[in-house]
Structures are given as C-alpha cells and as structure tokens.
Amino acid sequence: MVERMNKPPFRPIRPEPFTAEDIAQYDLARAGCMFRPGNRANEAPVFIAQQDRGYLKIEGKLLPLAVRNDSAELPSGAHSTYIGAQNWVELVAQAGQGGTGSEGAQTWPSRFVIHDANERVAFDAVGQVRCVEGGSAPAKEPTPSPSDQS
C-alpha cells in the first residue's frame, strides 16, 4: 500500500517531431539513427539516437538521454536503449523488410517505446528506424569567397 501511494500518477508522454531547424540548431545530423512513426520516409523523426546520447523533444524542449552501453548496438554506433532521469526509451526491431536507401542509409521496421520511471509504457509507436554512418542532413552548398567572383 505504501508503494502504491508513493507512485506518481501515470502521465502519457507525447514526443514531438524534430523539425529541420531543430536538427540544425542542436547539431543532430551526425552519424546515428532516427525513429519515424508510421511507414512514410518523409515523416519527421520523434527520436534521434547517436553514439553517446539519444534525444527526444517534449513540450518544445530538447531532452537528452544517456546511452545504455550494454544495450544492442545499431549501425553507426547508436544503441537500442537510452536512459534519462524521468524515463528510458528502447528501439525494438520488428519483423519485416529492411533495406539500404539513399546515401547508404539502412532502414528497418521498428517499435519505439518510452517507459516512465515506474517502468510503465508511456508511449508506444511502430515505424521505421533509419541509420546513417555520416551526417543525415544534406551538405550545405559552400559560399563563394570574394576571390571566386571574378
């Protein structure tokens, strides 16, 4: 009874999609993996996994998560599990066809689950994971120097 009284009430977590501006502002286009809900390649990612950190966006704020080093390693050095102060997340591969897309990116069906501090499932979505070895954003065109404009 004491344990039950000390548990905070359950609150679902609603991760927000990352915009291109978020990805540029926080330098998230490095090697790693992105989870996109649904099955469309143009869907915005709601989780970004990199070698040292994972990132969620909740209520407009970037929420960094630490990598759990003993979790499964994904292509590009990302991992399947990341831990935060209030919750933890996992990427679980699902049965289905994976493949290699543009820029050598590897994709496969996956489930993304966010657990709260009491191990309750606060978010659960099926979608696609896309992993890239280099940056996942297109390179910027170089700005010509004044000497190039003759």
C-alpha positions, 0 to 999 in steps of 0.5 A: 500500500505504501508503494502504491501511494508513493507512485506518481500518477501515470502521465502519457508522454507525447514526443514531438517531431524534430523539425529541420531547424531543430536538427540544425540548431542542436547539431543532430545530423551526425552519424546515428539513427532516427525513429519515424512513426508510421511507414512514410520516409518523409515523416519527421523523426520523434527520436534521434539516437547517436553514439553517446546520447539519444534525444527526444523533444517534449513540450518544445524542449530538447531532452537528452538521454544517456546511452545504455552501453550494454544495450544492442548496438545499431549501425553507426554506433547508436544503441537500442536503449537510452536512459534519462532521469524521468524515463528510458526509451528502447528501439525494438526491431520488428519483423519485416523488410529492411533495406539500404536507401539513399546515401547508404542509409539502412532502414528497418521496421521498428517499435519505439517505446518510452517507459516512465520511471515506474517502468510503465509504457508511456508511449508506444509507436511502430515505424521505421528506424533509419541509420546513417554512418555520416551526417543525415542532413544534406551538405550545405552548398559552400559560399563563394569567397570574394576571390571566386567572383571574378 
